[in-house]
């Protein structure tokens, strides 16, 4: 005898108590939803819209971290370094991204602190409105981006949007963010080029030695990688790379010397 039909009825049996509650005519079972948010809270629709906006901001927070901080430059440089070493997936992506994140927090700590003190903390104390808090929170990040963006890149996006700003401080954030990102990518490639040069020399030397010995079938990359690693260790490569990245932001108030 098959028990499949009985098992199929189990979900329906579990719903019977809920159906009984919904169908009982007794008013004692009636439930009411009260969304009393105070006299100055606005309509329920406005509050729901604010909640959806908050959830949206939280979902795109990682993207905001990449766009308006030093994360882009650091992550690209570390990725180029791994390619130059020829170690494939070593260090793994998680290690490189974690290092880039912690370096970003270290570099951006003064900016984060100022944004908290000027915008978030007064909003929590209900001293300012949400609009004022947003403007005060964004302002430290705008100052950071304006300090590192190339005027040429900023002019490109401002001109495309038809903005007529007399000073760079008057350029909108919509133009500042993409201009800052391509400026960061340019500087990251410049640093990556300088990192790549010594490893290219090692590859060329190894390839020339193998060719002179007639070992044409032996991949030069396989022999070059140990020499690259020992060279990187001897010159204290991680110290130099991280120090160079920190030095590139040393003019930011509160970072470096």
N, C-alpha and C positions, 0 to 999 in steps of 0.2 A: 504493500500500500504506500503510495507516494504522499509525502508531507509537504510538497511544494505549495499546494493551494493554501494550506494553513499558514505557512510562513509568509506567503504573499499578503495575507490579511493582517499581519502584525502591525504594519504602519497605519492601517485604517483604524485598528483598535486603539492605537496610541492617540489618535486624534479625537476619540469619542469624548473624553472629558472636556476638551476645548470646545467641541461642538455643543456639549450640554451647557457650558457656561454662556456661550453666545446666544443660545436659544431660550434660556430661562427668562420668563417674563418678570421676575422679581426685580424691582428697581434697585434693590440693594446691590445687585451685581453690576449695575451701570457704572462705568468709569468715565471720568472727565479729565481733560488735559488743560491745565492752566499755564499759560506762558506769560505770567505777569513779570515784566522786566523793569518796572518802575515807570514813573510818569514821563521821564525824558529818554526812554530807551528806544523810542520809535516803534514802527510797526513790526509785526512778526516777520513779514517778508523781508524787511531791511536787515533784521538780525540773521535770518537764514542766509541772505546774500553775503553778509559779512563772514559767517561761518564757512560758507563755500569758498570765499576768497582766501580765508586763512588756510584752509586745507590745500588750496591750490598753491599758495606760497610755500607751504611746507613741502609739497611734493616736488617743487622745482628748486628747492634750496641747494642741492648739490650742483645744479647748473649755475646758480647764482654765485656759488663759491668759486667755480671755475672762471666765470666771466669777469668778476670785479676784484679779484685778488691776484696774488703772485703765483698761483697754482699753475697756470698755463706755462709760464717760462720754466719753472722748476721741473715739471713733468716732462716737457719736451726735451730739455737738456739731459735729464737722466735716461730717457729713452734713447737718445742719440749716443750717449756714452755706452750703453749696453750694446748697441749695434757696432760701435767702433771696436769694442773689445772682442766681438764675434762670439760671445758666449750664449747665443740663442736666447733661451728663456731664463738665464741666470744673470742677475737676481730675478726672481719671479715678479710678475706684475703687481702682486699684492704688496711685496716689499717696497718696490719703487713708488707705488701710489701712497703707501703709508708714510714713507719718508717725505714725499712731496707735500702731503697733508700737514705733517707736523712742522715742517719748515715753513709752510704757509701760515700756520697758526703763530709760529714764532715771529715771523716778519710782520704779520698783520695785527699782532697783539695791541699795539698802541691805537690802531684804527678801530679795532673791535671795542676797546675800552672807552674810547671817545664816543662811539656810536651808542654804547650802553648808557654812559653818563648823560649825554645830551638828549637822547631820544627815548630809549626804552624805559629807563628808570623814572623819569618824570611822568611818562604815560601810566606806569604801574601805580604811582602815587596820585594819579588823576589830576596832575597839575596842568597838563596840556591836552589838546584834542588829538585824535588819531592822525589828522592831516598834518598837524605840527610835528607830531612824533615821527611820521614818515620822512618829512623834510629834514629834520635834525639827524635822523639815523642815516640817511643817504649822503648827507653832506661830507662826513669824513671819508667815505669811499670815493666820492667825487674828487676830493682834494688829492687822494692817493693816485687816482687814475690820471688826473690832470698833470700831476708831477712827473709821470712816466710816459704819457702819450706823446707821440710825435706830432708836431703841429701840422705836418703835411697830411698825415692820416686823419687827423681831426677835421681838417679843412675839406677833405674828400667827402666825408659823410655829411658834414654840415651843408656843403654845397649841394649835395644830392637831394637833401631834404628841403632846400631852399631857405635855410636859416640865415638870417642877417644879424649875426652877433658881433658887437664891437670888440668884445674881449672873449678870451677862451672860457672864462667863468660863466659867461652867458649862454654857452652852447648847451643844448638839452642833453639829458642823460641818454636818450635814445641814440644820439650820434656819438656820445662819448664812449659808451661801452664797446661797440664793435671796433671803433678806432683804437681803443686801448688794447683790445685783443690782438689785432694784427700788428700793433707795435710790439707787443710781448712776443709774438711768434717771430718777428724779425730779429729781435735781440736774442731769442733762444737759438735761432739758426746761426747767428754770429758766434755765440759761445760754442755751439756744437761744431762749427768749422774749426775753431782753434783746438778743440778737444780731439778732433779726428786726425789732424795733421801728423802727430807723432806716430799714431798707429798705422797710418798709411805708409810712412817711411819704413816701419818694421815689416809690413807686408811686402813692400818692394824689395827690401834686402833679402828676405827669405826666398821670394820668388826668383831673384837673380842667382842666389847660391844654388838653388835646386836646378835651375836651367844650366848653369855652368857645370854641374855634376852629371848632367844628362838624365836626371830623375824627373822626366816630364809627366809621368803618370801619378806622382805623389801630389795631392792637393796642398798648395802653399798655406791655405788657411788653417789646416790641421796642425802644421808645425809652428805657425806664427802665433797661435793663441797662447801657448805656455809662455812665450817670450813677452807677449803683451801683458799677461797677468803679472809676471814678475816685475816687469817695468813699471806697471801701475802701482804695485805694492812698494817698490823701492822709492819712488818719488812721492809716496804718500798721496795717492791720487784722490781718494775720497776727501781728504782734508782740503786739497787744492780746489776740487770741483765745488764742494759745499761752501768753502770760503769765498770763491769767486761769485757764486750766486748770492751769498749774503752781502758781499761788497757791492754788487750791482744795485742793491737797495739801501746802501748805507747812508744815502742822503735823506732818507725818510726820517722825520723826527721820531726819536725814540728807538731807532734801529741802528745798530753799528756804532761807529765812533763819530 
